[in-house]
Amino acid sequence: MPEDQTPSKILQNPKLHPYFKWCQDAIDGSQFDGWVEEDATMCYHNRKGSVTQNVLAGSDFDLSFIYILSGWEGSAADSQIFEYARQKDLHLLPNCYFLADAEFPLCDDLMTLYHGK
């Protein structure tokens, strides 16, 4: 990513630049309460037992949403939804990545948290 495409929030912060200069945006999944027909509730139960919808959202460094994928069952993992989005319509600039949490897969498109000791 050329310097002129690096988000200004990263360029102007010495704590972030040059470490995150290839970071395009941040992405995460969020659970929202859902209401579905009784025969579909099993698929929409999340790991805590609530009936929810899992929504994948991406935001830029100005805190604006740049991507939303809604409608997934609460039981769906963030990594599963991300893989679907990447195959369909979630695209990155060349040589860039998204920031994500540990629920996402290890791949060239994401920088996730390190859980080593």
N, CA, C and O atoms as a Tinker XYZ file with bonds, in Angstrom:
   468  protein
     1  N      0.863000   -1.167000    0.000000    73     2
     2  CA     0.000000    0.000000    0.000000    64     1     3
     3  C      0.911000    1.231000    0.000000    63     2     4     5
     4  O      1.760000    1.364000    0.881000    81     3
     5  N      0.750000    2.112000   -0.953000    73     3     6
     6  CA     1.533000    3.349000   -0.942000    64     5     7
     7  C      1.184000    4.198000    0.272000    63     6     8     9
     8  O      0.081000    4.104000    0.809000    81     7
     9  N      2.138000    5.034000    0.703000    73     7    10
    10  CA     1.923000    5.883000    1.872000    64     9    11
    11  C      0.662000    6.728000    1.744000    63    10    12    13
    12  O     -0.008000    6.981000    2.745000    81    11
    13  N      0.322000    7.172000    0.527000    73    11    14
    14  CA    -0.855000    8.025000    0.374000    64    13    15
    15  C     -2.163000    7.262000    0.578000    63    14    16    17
    16  O     -3.218000    7.884000    0.697000    81    15
    17  N     -2.118000    5.923000    0.620000    73    15    18
    18  CA    -3.317000    5.133000    0.886000    64    17    19
    19  C     -3.372000    4.649000    2.338000    63    18    20    21
    20  O     -4.392000    4.109000    2.767000    81    19
    21  N     -2.296000    4.837000    3.092000    73    19    22
    22  CA    -2.304000    4.481000    4.503000    64    21    23
    23  C     -3.239000    5.438000    5.228000    63    22    24    25
    24  O     -3.134000    6.650000    5.041000    81    23
    25  N     -4.157000    4.923000    6.054000    73    23    26
    26  CA    -5.082000    5.810000    6.763000    64    25    27
    27  C     -4.340000    6.895000    7.549000    63    26    28    29
    28  O     -3.319000    6.625000    8.180000    81    27
    29  N     -4.857000    8.109000    7.504000    73    27    30
    30  CA    -4.199000    9.235000    8.161000    64    29    31
    31  C     -4.070000    9.025000    9.670000    63    30    32    33
    32  O     -3.109000    9.499000   10.276000    81    31
    33  N     -5.022000    8.324000   10.282000    73    31    34
    34  CA    -4.948000    8.051000   11.725000    64    33    35
    35  C     -3.703000    7.232000   12.057000    63    34    36    37
    36  O     -3.156000    7.359000   13.153000    81    35
    37  N     -3.252000    6.400000   11.133000    73    35    38
    38  CA    -2.040000    5.610000   11.339000    64    37    39
    39  C     -0.803000    6.441000   11.011000    63    38    40    41
    40  O      0.164000    6.444000   11.772000    81    39
    41  N     -0.833000    7.146000    9.881000    73    39    42
    42  CA     0.309000    7.957000    9.464000    64    41    43
    43  C      0.697000    9.000000   10.509000    63    42    44    45
    44  O      1.883000    9.259000   10.713000    81    43
    45  N     -0.270000    9.586000   11.157000    73    43    46
    46  CA    -0.025000   10.690000   12.079000    64    45    47
    47  C      0.286000   10.253000   13.508000    63    46    48    49
    48  O      0.559000   11.096000   14.363000    81    47
    49  N      0.250000    8.965000   13.773000    73    47    50
    50  CA     0.479000    8.475000   15.127000    64    49    51
    51  C      1.765000    7.646000   15.166000    63    50    52    53
    52  O      1.800000    6.551000   14.604000    81    51
    53  N      2.824000    8.144000   15.819000    73    51    54
    54  CA     4.087000    7.396000   15.848000    64    53    55
    55  C      3.994000    6.058000   16.585000    63    54    56    57
    56  O      4.869000    5.208000   16.422000    81    55
    57  N      2.951000    5.859000   17.390000    73    55    58
    58  CA     2.761000    4.563000   18.034000    64    57    59
    59  C      2.219000    3.524000   17.051000    63    58    60    61
    60  O      2.357000    2.321000   17.270000    81    59
    61  N      1.613000    3.991000   15.988000    73    59    62
    62  CA     1.019000    3.083000   15.003000    64    61    63
    63  C      1.845000    2.966000   13.723000    63    62    64    65
    64  O      1.918000    1.892000   13.124000    81    63
    65  N      2.456000    4.053000   13.309000    73    63    66
    66  CA     3.233000    4.041000   12.060000    64    65    67
    67  C      4.704000    3.917000   12.407000    63    66    68    69
    68  O      5.178000    4.663000   13.264000    81    67
    69  N      5.427000    3.044000   11.807000    73    67    70
    70  CA     5.151000    2.275000   10.595000    64    69    71
    71  C      4.569000    0.886000   10.845000    63    70    72    73
    72  O      4.385000    0.127000    9.894000    81    71
    73  N      4.274000    0.530000   12.101000    73    71    74
    74  CA     3.890000   -0.836000   12.432000    64    73    75
    75  C      2.598000   -1.297000   11.766000    63    74    76    77
    76  O      2.470000   -2.469000   11.412000    81    75
    77  N      1.652000   -0.400000   11.595000    73    75    78
    78  CA     0.359000   -0.771000   11.014000    64    77    79
    79  C      0.115000   -0.097000    9.664000    63    78    80    81
    80  O     -1.037000    0.073000    9.266000    81    79
    81  N      1.159000    0.283000    8.963000    73    79    82
    82  CA     0.963000    1.034000    7.720000    64    81    83
    83  C      0.259000    0.215000    6.633000    63    82    84    85
    84  O     -0.288000    0.795000    5.695000    81    83
    85  N      0.260000   -1.095000    6.736000    73    83    86
    86  CA    -0.422000   -1.931000    5.740000    64    85    87
    87  C     -1.841000   -2.290000    6.174000    63    86    88    89
    88  O     -2.535000   -3.021000    5.466000    81    87
    89  N     -2.273000   -1.796000    7.307000    73    87    90
    90  CA    -3.606000   -2.112000    7.827000    64    89    91
    91  C     -4.653000   -1.252000    7.121000    63    90    92    93
    92  O     -4.574000   -0.024000    7.127000    81    91
    93  N     -5.614000   -1.906000    6.527000    73    91    94
    94  CA    -6.666000   -1.194000    5.807000    64    93    95
    95  C     -7.802000   -0.787000    6.746000    63    94    96    97
    96  O     -8.217000    0.372000    6.747000    81    95
    97  N     -8.306000   -1.730000    7.545000    73    95    98
    98  CA    -9.456000   -1.490000    8.406000    64    97    99
    99  C     -9.466000   -2.523000    9.535000    63    98   100   101
   100  O     -8.574000   -3.367000    9.619000    81    99
   101  N    -10.470000   -2.452000   10.392000    73    99   102
   102  CA   -10.673000   -3.445000   11.444000    64   101   103
   103  C    -11.998000   -4.159000   11.182000    63   102   104   105
   104  O    -12.932000   -3.578000   10.629000    81   103
   105  N    -12.064000   -5.425000   11.585000    73   103   106
   106  CA   -13.261000   -6.221000   11.322000    64   105   107
   107  C    -13.565000   -7.078000   12.555000    63   106   108   109
   108  O    -12.657000   -7.549000   13.239000    81   107
   109  N    -14.865000   -7.271000   12.823000    73   107   110
   110  CA   -15.258000   -8.097000   13.959000    64   109   111
   111  C    -16.693000   -8.572000   13.779000    63   110   112   113
   112  O    -17.459000   -7.998000   13.006000    81   111
   113  N    -17.038000   -9.615000   14.495000    73   111   114
   114  CA   -18.400000  -10.111000   14.521000    64   113   115
   115  C    -19.074000   -9.670000   15.812000    63   114   116   117
   116  O    -18.430000   -9.600000   16.858000    81   115
   117  N    -20.358000   -9.373000   15.743000    73   115   118
   118  CA   -21.127000   -8.974000   16.923000    64   117   119
   119  C    -22.438000   -9.734000   16.955000    63   118   120   121
   120  O    -23.053000   -9.989000   15.919000    81   119
   121  N    -22.856000  -10.091000   18.160000    73   119   122
   122  CA   -24.114000  -10.802000   18.357000    64   121   123
   123  C    -25.222000   -9.806000   18.700000    63   122   124   125
   124  O    -25.058000   -8.954000   19.573000    81   123
   125  N    -26.342000   -9.925000   18.006000    73   123   126
   126  CA   -27.514000   -9.097000   18.279000    64   125   127
   127  C    -28.699000  -10.006000   18.540000    63   126   128   129
   128  O    -28.861000  -11.029000   17.874000    81   127
   129  N    -29.533000   -9.636000   19.513000    73   127   130
   130  CA   -30.727000  -10.429000   19.793000    64   129   131
   131  C    -31.517000  -10.640000   18.514000    63   130   132   133
   132  O    -31.648000   -9.738000   17.687000    81   131
   133  N    -32.040000  -11.848000   18.370000    73   131   134
   134  CA   -32.806000  -12.176000   17.177000    64   133   135
   135  C    -34.127000  -12.828000   17.529000    63   134   136   137
   136  O    -34.282000  -13.380000   18.618000    81   135
   137  N    -35.053000  -12.767000   16.636000    73   135   138
   138  CA   -36.349000  -13.403000   16.779000    64   137   139
   139  C    -36.585000  -14.198000   15.507000    63   138   140   141
   140  O    -36.643000  -13.642000   14.411000    81   139
   141  N    -36.718000  -15.500000   15.669000    73   139   142
   142  CA   -36.918000  -16.378000   14.515000    64   141   143
   143  C    -38.061000  -17.332000   14.811000    63   142   144   145
   144  O    -38.496000  -17.464000   15.955000    81   143
   145  N    -38.535000  -17.986000   13.785000    73   143   146
   146  CA   -39.599000  -18.964000   13.976000    64   145   147
   147  C    -39.084000  -20.105000   14.844000    63   146   148   149
   148  O    -37.894000  -20.418000   14.839000    81   147
   149  N    -39.982000  -20.709000   15.573000    73   147   150
   150  CA   -39.623000  -21.700000   16.582000    64   149   151
   151  C    -38.781000  -22.845000   16.019000    63   150   152   153
   152  O    -37.859000  -23.311000   16.689000    81   151
   153  N    -39.076000  -23.303000   14.818000    73   151   154
   154  CA   -38.319000  -24.429000   14.260000    64   153   155
   155  C    -36.890000  -24.050000   13.851000    63   154   156   157
   156  O    -36.092000  -24.935000   13.542000    81   155
   157  N    -36.550000  -22.752000   13.844000    73   155   158
   158  CA   -35.198000  -22.312000   13.474000    64   157   159
   159  C    -34.363000  -21.879000   14.671000    63   158   160   161
   160  O    -33.198000  -21.516000   14.508000    81   159
   161  N    -34.934000  -21.910000   15.864000    73   159   162
   162  CA   -34.219000  -21.350000   17.021000    64   161   163
   163  C    -32.927000  -22.086000   17.347000    63   162   164   165
   164  O    -31.985000  -21.452000   17.824000    81   163
   165  N    -32.838000  -23.374000   17.117000    73   163   166
   166  CA   -31.613000  -24.106000   17.449000    64   165   167
   167  C    -30.406000  -23.527000   16.716000    63   166   168   169
   168  O    -29.337000  -23.402000   17.314000    81   167
   169  N    -30.542000  -23.179000   15.467000    73   167   170
   170  CA   -29.423000  -22.623000   14.690000    64   169   171
   171  C    -29.022000  -21.236000   15.175000    63   170   172   173
   172  O    -27.871000  -20.829000   15.016000    81   171
   173  N    -29.947000  -20.524000   15.752000    73   171   174
   174  CA   -29.682000  -19.144000   16.164000    64   173   175
   175  C    -29.244000  -19.013000   17.625000    63   174   176   177
   176  O    -28.997000  -17.904000   18.098000    81   175
   177  N    -29.144000  -20.145000   18.348000    73   175   178
   178  CA   -28.624000  -20.092000   19.715000    64   177   179
   179  C    -27.119000  -19.880000   19.665000    63   178   180   181
   180  O    -26.406000  -20.633000   19.002000    81   179
   181  N    -26.632000  -18.856000   20.365000    73   179   182
   182  CA   -25.190000  -18.643000   20.427000    64   181   183
   183  C    -24.598000  -19.498000   21.543000    63   182   184   185
   184  O    -25.316000  -20.273000   22.175000    81   183
   185  N    -23.306000  -19.365000   21.789000    73   183   186
   186  CA   -22.638000  -20.205000   22.791000    64   185   187
   187  C    -23.120000  -19.932000   24.207000    63   186   188   189
   188  O    -22.879000  -20.738000   25.106000    81   187
   189  N    -23.796000  -18.808000   24.421000    73   187   190
   190  CA   -24.320000  -18.479000   25.752000    64   189   191
   191  C    -25.784000  -18.886000   25.906000    63   190   192   193
   192  O    -26.377000  -18.692000   26.967000    81   191
   193  N    -26.370000  -19.454000   24.838000    73   191   194
   194  CA   -27.736000  -19.938000   24.909000    64   193   195
   195  C    -28.799000  -18.962000   24.458000    63   194   196   197
   196  O    -29.979000  -19.311000   24.435000    81   195
   197  N    -28.415000  -17.751000   24.099000    73   195   198
   198  CA   -29.386000  -16.748000   23.636000    64   197   199
   199  C    -29.651000  -16.915000   22.147000    63   198   200   201
   200  O    -28.796000  -17.399000   21.405000    81   199
   201  N    -30.830000  -16.515000   21.720000    73   199   202
   202  CA   -31.161000  -16.512000   20.297000    64   201   203
   203  C    -30.656000  -15.198000   19.718000    63   202   204   205
   204  O    -31.160000  -14.124000   20.047000    81   203
   205  N    -29.649000  -15.299000   18.847000    73   203   206
   206  CA   -29.011000  -14.099000   18.300000    64   205   207
   207  C    -28.726000  -14.245000   16.817000    63   206   208   209
   208  O    -28.833000  -15.325000   16.237000    81   207
   209  N    -28.365000  -13.137000   16.234000    73   207   210
   210  CA   -27.893000  -13.047000   14.861000    64   209   211
   211  C    -26.436000  -12.577000   14.938000    63   210   212   213
   212  O    -26.129000  -11.649000   15.686000    81   211
   213  N    -25.549000  -13.197000   14.184000    73   211   214
   214  CA   -24.147000  -12.791000   14.157000    64   213   215
   215  C    -23.950000  -11.874000   12.948000    63   214   216   217
   216  O    -24.267000  -12.241000   11.817000    81   215
   217  N    -23.423000  -10.685000   13.206000    73   215   218
   218  CA   -23.221000   -9.680000   12.168000    64   217   219
   219  C    -21.731000   -9.394000   12.052000    63   218   220   221
   220  O    -21.077000   -9.071000   13.043000    81   219
   221  N    -21.194000   -9.513000   10.840000    73   219   222
   222  CA   -19.800000   -9.182000   10.569000    64   221   223
   223  C    -19.749000   -7.725000   10.136000    63   222   224   225
   224  O    -20.454000   -7.317000    9.213000    81   223
   225  N    -18.904000   -6.937000   10.813000    73   223   226
   226  CA   -18.822000   -5.505000   10.495000    64   225   227
   227  C    -17.361000   -5.088000   10.383000    63   226   228   229
   228  O    -16.516000   -5.524000   11.165000    81   227
   229  N    -17.083000   -4.251000    9.417000    73   227   230
   230  CA   -15.760000   -3.673000    9.242000    64   229   231
   231  C    -15.854000   -2.169000    9.369000    63   230   232   233
   232  O    -16.830000   -1.561000    8.928000    81   231
   233  N    -14.833000   -1.560000    9.976000    73   231   234
   234  CA   -14.842000   -0.106000   10.098000    64   233   235
   235  C    -13.464000    0.439000    9.758000    63   234   236   237
   236  O    -12.451000   -0.244000    9.909000    81   235
   237  N    -13.448000    1.685000    9.294000    73   235   238
   238  CA   -12.184000    2.341000    9.005000    64   237   239
   239  C    -11.707000    3.067000   10.253000    63   238   240   241
   240  O    -12.338000    2.968000   11.305000    81   239
   241  N    -10.610000    3.790000   10.151000    73   239   242
   242  CA   -10.036000    4.431000   11.319000    64   241   243
   243  C    -10.696000    5.761000   11.664000    63   242   244   245
   244  O    -10.309000    6.419000   12.630000    81   243
   245  N    -11.696000    6.154000   10.872000    73   243   246
   246  CA   -12.539000    7.300000   11.217000    64   245   247
   247  C    -13.821000    6.822000   11.881000    63   246   248   249
   248  O    -14.751000    7.603000   12.085000    81   247
   249  N    -13.868000    5.523000   12.221000    73   247   250
   250  CA   -14.997000    4.874000   12.892000    64   249   251
   251  C    -16.262000    4.857000   12.050000    63   250   252   253
   252  O    -17.372000    4.908000   12.579000    81   251
   253  N    -16.088000    4.784000   10.736000    73   251   254
   254  CA   -17.212000    4.638000    9.807000    64   253   255
   255  C    -17.276000    3.185000    9.352000    63   254   256   257
   256  O    -16.251000    2.559000    9.080000    81   255
   257  N    -18.493000    2.661000    9.274000    73   255   258
   258  CA   -18.645000    1.303000    8.767000    64   257   259
   259  C    -18.312000    1.275000    7.283000    63   258   260   261
   260  O    -18.777000    2.116000    6.514000    81   259
   261  N    -17.507000    0.304000    6.896000    73   259   262
   262  CA   -17.162000    0.131000    5.485000    64   261   263
   263  C    -17.696000   -1.192000    4.941000    63   262   264   265
   264  O    -17.684000   -1.430000    3.734000    81   263
   265  N    -18.169000   -2.054000    5.856000    73   263   266
   266  CA   -18.680000   -3.352000    5.429000    64   265   267
   267  C    -19.617000   -3.894000    6.504000    63   266   268   269
   268  O    -19.315000   -3.819000    7.695000    81   267
   269  N    -20.764000   -4.443000    6.074000    73   267   270
   270  CA   -21.709000   -5.107000    6.979000    64   269   271
   271  C    -22.214000   -6.363000    6.276000    63   270   272   273
   272  O    -22.617000   -6.316000    5.114000    81   271
   273  N    -22.189000   -7.470000    6.982000    73   271   274
   274  CA   -22.796000   -8.715000    6.507000    64   273   275
   275  C    -23.652000   -9.232000    7.648000    63   274   276   277
   276  O    -23.125000   -9.717000    8.649000    81   275
   277  N    -24.958000   -9.137000    7.508000    73   275   278
   278  CA   -25.866000   -9.524000    8.589000    64   277   279
   279  C    -26.676000  -10.751000    8.190000    63   278   280   281
   280  O    -26.664000  -11.182000    7.037000    81   279
   281  N    -27.383000  -11.304000    9.186000    73   279   282
   282  CA   -28.306000  -12.393000    8.914000    64   281   283
   283  C    -27.794000  -13.769000    9.279000    63   282   284   285
   284  O    -28.536000  -14.743000    9.154000    81   283
   285  N    -26.563000  -13.886000    9.722000    73   283   286
   286  CA   -26.025000  -15.195000   10.070000    64   285   287
   287  C    -26.553000  -15.659000   11.430000    63   286   288   289
   288  O    -26.828000  -14.856000   12.322000    81   287
   289  N    -26.682000  -16.972000   11.553000    73   287   290
   290  CA   -27.149000  -17.562000   12.800000    64   289   291
   291  C    -26.189000  -17.229000   13.936000    63   290   292   293
   292  O    -24.986000  -17.091000   13.716000    81   291
   293  N    -26.717000  -17.102000   15.142000    73   291   294
   294  CA   -25.884000  -16.839000   16.303000    64   293   295
   295  C    -24.871000  -17.932000   16.565000    63   294   296   297
   296  O    -23.850000  -17.683000   17.207000    81   295
   297  N    -25.129000  -19.139000   16.084000    73   295   298
   298  CA   -24.195000  -20.251000   16.278000    64   297   299
   299  C    -23.021000  -20.206000   15.307000    63   298   300   301
   300  O    -22.055000  -20.949000   15.481000    81   299
   301  N    -23.084000  -19.350000   14.288000    73   299   302
   302  CA   -22.012000  -19.269000   13.289000    64   301   303
   303  C    -20.786000  -18.571000   13.879000    63   302   304   305
   304  O    -20.909000  -17.549000   14.554000    81   303
   305  N    -19.624000  -19.122000   13.624000    73   303   306
   306  CA   -18.369000  -18.546000   14.116000    64   305   307
   307  C    -17.943000  -17.374000   13.232000    63   306   308   309
   308  O    -18.230000  -17.338000   12.036000    81   307
   309  N    -17.248000  -16.414000   13.857000    73   307   310
   310  CA   -16.729000  -15.268000   13.093000    64   309   311
   311  C    -15.872000  -15.731000   11.925000    63   310   312   313
   312  O    -15.947000  -15.156000   10.839000    81   311
   313  N    -15.060000  -16.757000   12.131000    73   311   314
   314  CA   -14.182000  -17.240000   11.065000    64   313   315
   315  C    -14.983000  -17.791000    9.884000    63   314   316   317
   316  O    -14.587000  -17.607000    8.733000    81   315
   317  N    -16.093000  -18.458000   10.153000    73   315   318
   318  CA   -16.954000  -18.999000    9.104000    64   317   319
   319  C    -17.578000  -17.870000    8.287000    63   318   320   321
   320  O    -17.621000  -17.934000    7.059000    81   319
   321  N    -18.054000  -16.849000    8.970000    73   319   322
   322  CA   -18.678000  -15.715000    8.282000    64   321   323
   323  C    -17.640000  -14.947000    7.481000    63   322   324   325
   324  O    -17.918000  -14.506000    6.366000    81   323
   325  N    -16.442000  -14.783000    8.040000    73   323   326
   326  CA   -15.362000  -14.090000    7.325000    64   325   327
   327  C    -15.002000  -14.821000    6.034000    63   326   328   329
   328  O    -14.842000  -14.189000    4.990000    81   327
   329  N    -14.874000  -16.141000    6.098000    73   327   330
   330  CA   -14.535000  -16.912000    4.892000    64   329   331
   331  C    -15.603000  -16.733000    3.817000    63   330   332   333
   332  O    -15.282000  -16.585000    2.637000    81   331
   333  N    -16.859000  -16.747000    4.219000    73   331   334
   334  CA   -17.949000  -16.523000    3.266000    64   333   335
   335  C    -17.842000  -15.125000    2.655000    63   334   336   337
   336  O    -17.931000  -14.972000    1.437000    81   335
   337  N    -17.652000  -14.116000    3.490000    73   335   338
   338  CA   -17.568000  -12.729000    3.011000    64   337   339
   339  C    -16.396000  -12.553000    2.059000    63   338   340   341
   340  O    -16.515000  -11.865000    1.045000    81   339
   341  N    -15.270000  -13.169000    2.378000    73   339   342
   342  CA   -14.079000  -13.041000    1.540000    64   341   343
   343  C    -14.305000  -13.656000    0.164000    63   342   344   345
   344  O    -13.780000  -13.155000   -0.831000    81   343
   345  N    -15.069000  -14.723000    0.096000    73   343   346
   346  CA   -15.369000  -15.351000   -1.195000    64   345   347
   347  C    -16.390000  -14.544000   -1.991000    63   346   348   349
   348  O    -16.386000  -14.572000   -3.221000    81   347
   349  N    -17.267000  -13.822000   -1.283000    73   347   350
   350  CA   -18.341000  -13.094000   -1.957000    64   349   351
   351  C    -17.949000  -11.665000   -2.349000    63   350   352   353
   352  O    -17.789000  -11.368000   -3.533000    81   351
   353  N    -17.796000  -10.786000   -1.359000    73   351   354
   354  CA   -17.650000   -9.371000   -1.722000    64   353   355
   355  C    -16.777000   -8.542000   -0.780000    63   354   356   357
   356  O    -16.755000   -7.317000   -0.899000    81   355
   357  N    -16.071000   -9.161000    0.137000    73   355   358
   358  CA   -15.171000   -8.432000    1.021000    64   357   359
   359  C    -13.783000   -8.453000    0.407000    63   358   360   361
   360  O    -13.151000   -9.506000    0.328000    81   359
   361  N    -13.311000   -7.300000   -0.027000    73   359   362
   362  CA   -12.038000   -7.239000   -0.742000    64   361   363
   363  C    -11.070000   -6.286000   -0.059000    63   362   364   365
   364  O    -11.469000   -5.271000    0.511000    81   363
   365  N     -9.810000   -6.627000   -0.126000    73   363   366
   366  CA    -8.728000   -5.815000    0.415000    64   365   367
   367  C     -7.909000   -5.208000   -0.705000    63   366   368   369
   368  O     -7.863000   -5.730000   -1.819000    81   367
   369  N     -7.265000   -4.101000   -0.392000    73   367   370
   370  CA    -6.271000   -3.571000   -1.310000    64   369   371
   371  C     -5.095000   -4.553000   -1.342000    63   370   372   373
   372  O     -4.887000   -5.276000   -0.368000    81   371
   373  N     -4.329000   -4.598000   -2.421000    73   371   374
   374  CA    -3.187000   -5.517000   -2.481000    64   373   375
   375  C     -2.200000   -5.253000   -1.335000    63   374   376   377
   376  O     -1.947000   -4.105000   -0.970000    81   375
   377  N     -1.653000   -6.332000   -0.782000    73   375   378
   378  CA    -0.648000   -6.287000    0.291000    64   377   379
   379  C     -1.141000   -5.633000    1.578000    63   378   380   381
   380  O     -0.329000   -5.121000    2.349000    81   379
   381  N     -2.430000   -5.636000    1.828000    73   379   382
   382  CA    -3.004000   -5.036000    3.038000    64   381   383
   383  C     -3.674000   -6.110000    3.877000    63   382   384   385
   384  O     -3.799000   -7.259000    3.454000    81   383
   385  N     -4.105000   -5.719000    5.079000    73   383   386
   386  CA    -4.785000   -6.658000    5.965000    64   385   387
   387  C     -5.778000   -5.911000    6.841000    63   386   388   389
   388  O     -5.736000   -4.686000    6.953000    81   387
   389  N     -6.678000   -6.679000    7.461000    73   387   390
   390  CA    -7.612000   -6.179000    8.456000    64   389   391
   391  C     -7.088000   -6.539000    9.846000    63   390   392   393
   392  O     -6.436000   -7.570000   10.012000    81   391
   393  N     -7.366000   -5.701000   10.841000    73   391   394
   394  CA    -7.162000   -6.071000   12.234000    64   393   395
   395  C     -8.375000   -6.877000   12.676000    63   394   396   397
   396  O     -9.504000   -6.527000   12.334000    81   395
   397  N     -8.159000   -7.950000   13.430000    73   395   398
   398  CA    -9.257000   -8.801000   13.875000    64   397   399
   399  C     -8.908000   -9.416000   15.223000    63   398   400   401
   400  O     -7.754000   -9.379000   15.652000    81   399
   401  N     -9.912000   -9.982000   15.888000    73   399   402
   402  CA    -9.638000  -10.628000   17.167000    64   401   403
   403  C     -9.335000  -12.111000   16.963000    63   402   404   405
   404  O     -9.295000  -12.598000   15.833000    81   403
   405  N     -9.125000  -12.809000   18.054000    73   403   406
   406  CA    -8.664000  -14.194000   17.999000    64   405   407
   407  C     -9.710000  -15.174000   17.482000    63   406   408   409
   408  O     -9.383000  -16.339000   17.251000    81   407
   409  N    -10.940000  -14.749000   17.293000    73   407   410
   410  CA   -11.982000  -15.632000   16.761000    64   409   411
   411  C    -11.853000  -15.828000   15.257000    63   410   412   413
   412  O    -12.553000  -16.657000   14.675000    81   411
   413  N    -10.976000  -15.082000   14.637000    73   411   414
   414  CA   -10.805000  -15.155000   13.191000    64   413   415
   415  C     -9.651000  -16.087000   12.836000    63   414   416   417
   416  O     -8.780000  -16.340000   13.669000    81   415
   417  N     -9.637000  -16.601000   11.602000    73   415   418
   418  CA    -8.583000  -17.545000   11.213000    64   417   419
   419  C     -7.244000  -16.843000   10.976000    63   418   420   421
   420  O     -7.197000  -15.640000   10.719000    81   419
   421  N     -6.182000  -17.597000   11.065000    73   419   422
   422  CA    -4.865000  -17.099000   10.683000    64   421   423
   423  C     -4.777000  -17.142000    9.160000    63   422   424   425
   424  O     -4.920000  -18.205000    8.555000    81   423
   425  N     -4.542000  -15.989000    8.547000    73   423   426
   426  CA    -4.422000  -15.920000    7.098000    64   425   427
   427  C     -3.730000  -14.612000    6.727000    63   426   428   429
   428  O     -3.526000  -13.750000    7.581000    81   427
   429  N     -3.378000  -14.469000    5.476000    73   427   430
   430  CA    -2.677000  -13.273000    5.011000    64   429   431
   431  C     -3.547000  -12.021000    5.036000    63   430   432   433
   432  O     -3.014000  -10.913000    4.994000    81   431
   433  N     -4.866000  -12.164000    5.104000    73   431   434
   434  CA    -5.772000  -11.027000    5.069000    64   433   435
   435  C     -6.041000  -10.427000    6.440000    63   434   436   437
   436  O     -6.689000   -9.384000    6.534000    81   435
   437  N     -5.556000  -11.065000    7.515000    73   435   438
   438  CA    -5.870000  -10.624000    8.872000    64   437   439
   439  C     -4.633000  -10.545000    9.752000    63   438   440   441
   440  O     -3.697000  -11.330000    9.601000    81   439
   441  N     -4.640000   -9.589000   10.675000    73   439   442
   442  CA    -3.686000   -9.587000   11.780000    64   441   443
   443  C     -4.511000   -9.810000   13.030000    63   442   444   445
   444  O     -5.321000   -8.965000   13.411000    81   443
   445  N     -4.302000  -10.954000   13.667000    73   443   446
   446  CA    -5.059000  -11.291000   14.860000    64   445   447
   447  C     -4.167000  -11.213000   16.100000    63   446   448   449
   448  O     -2.948000  -11.073000   15.995000    81   447
   449  N     -4.785000  -11.304000   17.258000    73   447   450
   450  CA    -4.058000  -11.275000   18.521000    64   449   451
   451  C     -3.147000  -12.480000   18.656000    63   450   452   453
   452  O     -3.457000  -13.566000   18.168000    81   451
   453  N     -2.023000  -12.280000   19.321000    73   451   454
   454  CA    -1.093000  -13.376000   19.607000    64   453   455
   455  C     -1.374000  -13.881000   21.006000    63   454   456   457
   456  O     -1.400000  -13.100000   21.957000    81   455
   457  N     -1.585000  -15.185000   21.143000    73   455   458
   458  CA    -1.917000  -15.773000   22.444000    64   457   459
   459  C     -0.781000  -16.599000   23.012000    63   458   460   461
   460  O     -1.015000  -17.467000   23.853000    81   459
   461  N      0.440000  -16.351000   22.575000    73   459   462
   462  CA     1.586000  -17.106000   23.074000    64   461   463
   463  C      1.963000  -16.680000   24.488000    63   462   464   465
   464  O      1.421000  -15.719000   25.032000    81   463
   465  N      2.878000  -17.399000   25.053000    73   463   466
   466  CA     3.317000  -17.088000   26.419000    64   465   467
   467  C      4.688000  -16.483000   26.403000    63   466   468
   468  O      5.230000  -16.153000   27.458000    81   467
